[in-house]
C-alpha cells in the first residue's frame, strides 16, 4: 500500500478501520521531509498498517481538533480512535515498535 494524502473531507473515512498512522506534516518542515521516506517504506512493507499524511497548513481544522502544536506529529488510530501520539522524527525501527505496542 502507498501513503495516502488525506484532508478534512476524507479524514474520518480514512481512519475508521484497523491501524492507521496519521502524519501531521508541513511542506516547509525539515524533519517532516526526513520522515516522509521512512513512512513510504513502512507503507510498502506493512500492508496491515495504513499511513495517512495530513498537511497542517491545508487542513487547519484537523490540526486544531487533534491539538497539533508541532510537526511532524504522528497519531496512531485504532478503529477510528486515537490511541498514541509521537512528535518529531523517528527511525523506522522505533515507529515499528510504537505500532506494535499500540496494536
Backbone bond lengths (Angstrom), bond angles and torsions (degrees), N, CA, C in turn:
res aa  C-N    CA-C-N  psi(-1)  N-CA   C-N-CA  omega(-1)  CA-C   N-CA-C  phi
1 X - - - 1.457 - - 1.529 108.29 -
2 X 1.287 116.07 149.64 1.459 119.34 177.99 1.526 109.96 -103.06
3 X 1.320 114.97 167.39 1.458 121.14 177.66 1.531 108.79 -67.50
4 X 1.321 116.28 139.10 1.466 122.24 -178.71 1.520 108.52 -106.19
5 X 1.317 116.63 130.82 1.463 120.98 174.53 1.519 107.52 -88.48
6 X 1.328 115.78 111.71 1.453 120.81 -177.56 1.513 112.22 -97.86
7 X 1.333 115.03 172.60 1.462 121.02 176.96 1.523 108.74 -152.78
8 X 1.307 116.03 -178.86 1.461 120.76 -176.96 1.524 112.18 -64.24
9 X 1.319 117.60 -26.67 1.463 120.65 -178.52 1.527 113.29 -75.66
10 X 1.350 117.09 -37.11 1.464 119.15 -174.46 1.530 113.78 -109.72
11 X 1.319 118.21 4.13 1.468 121.93 -172.97 1.528 112.88 -57.29
12 X 1.321 117.59 -54.29 1.470 120.32 -176.77 1.525 111.94 -58.76
13 X 1.305 116.31 -38.72 1.461 121.23 178.34 1.532 110.92 -64.72
14 X 1.326 117.16 -35.36 1.466 121.18 -177.10 1.528 113.94 -73.93
15 X 1.325 117.79 -27.96 1.467 119.94 -174.47 1.532 114.02 -104.46
16 X 1.323 118.58 6.54 1.466 119.69 -172.20 1.522 114.86 -74.30
17 X 1.311 119.77 -25.99 1.467 120.79 -174.19 1.521 111.41 -121.55
18 X 1.352 113.76 142.27 1.456 122.52 172.49 1.524 112.92 61.15
19 X 1.327 115.62 -148.60 1.465 122.49 -177.73 1.528 109.00 -100.54
20 X 1.329 116.29 125.76 1.461 122.01 177.83 1.522 108.46 -131.15
21 X 1.334 115.98 128.25 1.460 121.38 172.87 1.522 106.85 -100.62
22 X 1.331 115.99 120.12 1.463 121.10 179.26 1.524 107.94 -104.17
23 X 1.319 115.46 122.15 1.466 122.66 178.66 1.526 108.27 -101.34
24 X 1.323 115.77 108.88 1.464 120.81 173.63 1.523 106.44 -85.53
25 X 1.333 116.91 117.95 1.463 121.79 -172.05 1.522 111.04 -136.41
26 X 1.332 114.70 172.41 1.469 121.69 172.12 1.528 107.69 -136.01
27 X 1.321 116.07 145.31 1.467 120.11 -177.24 1.525 112.39 -66.03
28 X 1.338 117.91 -23.58 1.462 122.40 -177.75 1.531 112.58 -90.41
29 X 1.308 118.31 -0.77 1.468 123.87 -172.18 1.527 111.63 -90.37
30 X 1.334 117.01 119.15 1.465 122.07 -179.96 1.524 113.68 -60.22
31 X 1.341 118.60 -53.04 1.468 118.90 178.37 1.537 113.18 -60.66
32 X 1.322 116.83 -30.50 1.472 120.59 176.69 1.528 110.02 -64.02
33 X 1.328 115.99 -40.64 1.467 120.45 178.95 1.521 111.17 -65.40
34 X 1.334 117.51 -33.24 1.460 121.42 177.34 1.535 110.66 -72.35
35 X 1.316 117.06 -35.95 1.464 121.84 -177.30 1.527 112.19 -73.96
36 X 1.323 117.70 -30.42 1.463 122.01 -176.87 1.522 114.42 -50.90
37 X 1.347 118.99 -53.79 1.467 119.80 179.96 1.533 113.37 -63.62
38 X 1.318 117.18 -32.37 1.464 121.17 177.77 1.529 109.31 -63.52
39 X 1.328 116.68 -45.08 1.462 120.58 179.15 1.526 111.70 -67.35
40 X 1.324 117.07 -33.73 1.474 120.77 175.00 1.529 109.89 -61.01
41 X 1.340 117.27 -44.15 1.466 121.36 178.58 1.523 110.80 -61.57
42 X 1.322 116.28 -45.66 1.465 120.13 -179.85 1.523 110.16 -61.18
43 X 1.323 116.95 -43.57 1.464 121.02 179.84 1.525 111.41 -60.46
44 X 1.329 117.12 -36.94 1.464 119.71 -178.79 1.533 111.97 -80.28
45 X 1.331 117.75 -24.35 1.466 121.07 -177.45 1.524 113.63 -92.12
46 X 1.307 117.76 -27.22 1.473 121.26 -172.87 1.524 110.04 -122.69
47 X 1.308 117.19 92.91 1.467 120.85 -176.46 1.526 112.84 -68.18
48 X 1.335 117.81 -20.83 1.468 119.97 -178.96 1.521 112.95 -81.79
49 X 1.343 116.85 -7.30 1.466 121.40 -179.89 1.531 108.69 -113.41
50 X 1.318 115.70 124.05 1.460 120.82 177.23 1.529 108.19 -92.71
51 X 1.329 116.66 135.26 1.460 122.32 176.96 1.527 107.81 -112.18
52 X 1.329 115.67 123.58 1.467 121.99 179.76 1.520 108.31 -122.62
53 X 1.321 117.13 131.19 1.464 122.02 177.03 1.529 109.06 -106.47
54 X 1.336 115.24 134.63 1.458 121.78 178.56 1.526 108.35 -123.47
55 X 1.322 117.09 118.52 1.466 122.29 176.77 1.531 108.02 -76.84
56 X 1.336 116.67 115.08 1.465 120.61 -175.23 1.524 112.55 -64.98
57 X 1.320 117.68 -30.20 1.462 120.27 -179.50 1.533 111.77 -72.01
58 X 1.320 117.06 -30.94 1.461 121.27 -179.23 1.528 112.88 -91.91
59 X 1.343 116.41 -12.33 1.463 121.19 -176.46 1.528 111.06 -133.05
60 X 1.334 117.12 61.89 1.468 120.06 -174.41 1.527 114.16 -63.80
61 X 1.325 118.23 -29.57 1.460 119.77 -179.99 1.525 111.92 -67.42
62 X 1.344 116.78 -39.01 1.467 119.85 176.72 1.521 110.54 -66.10
63 X 1.327 115.71 -40.70 1.469 120.16 178.79 1.517 110.12 -60.09
64 X 1.317 116.34 -42.00 1.460 120.95 179.43 1.526 110.89 -67.99
65 X 1.310 116.67 -45.02 1.464 121.35 -178.95 1.523 111.76 -56.90
66 X 1.334 117.11 -40.46 1.461 121.09 -176.41 1.528 113.25 -100.16
67 X 1.325 116.69 10.78 1.456 121.06 173.76 1.516 114.75 62.45
68 X 1.314 116.46 38.65 1.468 120.67 -178.54 1.530 108.52 -74.57
69 X 1.324 115.64 115.13 1.464 121.67 -178.79 1.527 112.26 -108.68
70 X 1.337 116.51 -19.13 1.465 120.66 178.44 1.524 108.41 -148.23
71 X 1.314 114.96 157.40 1.457 120.83 178.21 1.528 109.52 -124.69
72 X 1.315 117.34 148.22 1.461 126.45 -4.74 1.527 112.14 -75.43
73 X 1.309 115.35 145.91 1.461 123.11 170.04 1.517 106.87 -126.72
74 X 1.323 116.00 128.35 1.459 121.05 176.89 1.523 108.71 -109.56
75 X 1.322 115.31 133.26 1.454 120.98 174.47 1.524 107.52 -119.83
76 X 1.337 115.45 128.67 1.453 120.75 177.62 1.525 108.48 -93.72
77 X 1.328 115.61 122.74 1.459 122.50 178.56 1.523 108.77 -105.95
78 X 1.303 115.61 137.85 1.459 121.59 174.24 1.521 106.95 -122.92
79 X 1.324 115.51 114.96 1.466 122.16 -178.33 1.527 112.27 50.25
80 X 1.325 116.10 44.35 1.461 122.12 173.97 1.512 116.03 88.66
81 X 1.320 117.94 -4.52 1.469 121.68 -178.33 1.525 110.33 -111.76
82 X 1.342 117.60 132.99 1.470 119.44 176.37 1.528 109.81 -70.51
83 X 1.343 116.69 128.10 1.467 120.26 -177.62 1.521 113.80 -118.23
84 X 1.335 117.94 -19.25 1.468 119.87 -179.59 1.529 109.66 -159.64
85 X 1.341 114.81 150.95 1.466 121.08 -178.79 1.525 109.87 -133.70
86 X 1.321 115.97 140.63 1.467 122.86 173.77 1.523 108.16 -133.18
87 X 1.330 115.53 141.78 1.464 121.26 178.02 1.516 110.10 -114.37
88 X 1.332 115.70 145.87 1.462 120.82 175.43 1.514 113.05 86.91
89 X 1.320 113.56 175.38 1.458 120.89 179.69 1.526 109.79 -69.53
90 X 1.336 116.21 141.90 1.459 122.30 173.98 1.521 108.54 -138.26
91 X 1.340 117.76 140.11 1.465 119.14 174.25 1.533 110.83 -70.87
92 X 1.308 114.93 161.32 1.460 121.77 -174.34 1.534 112.70 -54.90
93 X 1.319 117.50 -43.17 1.456 120.72 -177.22 1.532 111.58 -60.89
94 X 1.333 116.54 -40.32 1.465 119.82 179.04 1.531 111.85 -69.68
95 X 1.320 116.56 -35.19 1.465 119.94 176.88 1.526 109.63 -65.95
96 X 1.342 117.36 -42.60 1.457 120.50 176.78 1.526 111.01 -59.24
97 X 1.325 117.35 -44.53 1.466 121.10 179.66 1.533 110.69 -62.39
98 X 1.329 115.42 -43.03 1.467 121.10 178.98 1.533 110.65 -60.75
99 X 1.323 116.60 -43.21 1.464 120.46 178.49 1.535 110.06 -62.37
100 X 1.331 116.57 -47.29 1.470 120.67 -178.87 1.526 111.83 -61.25
101 X 1.314 117.58 -39.75 1.473 122.32 179.74 1.524 112.08 -63.28
102 X 1.321 116.83 -25.87 1.463 120.77 -172.34 1.525 114.59 -114.16
103 X 1.312 117.47 12.13 1.462 120.25 -179.37 1.508 111.63 -65.56
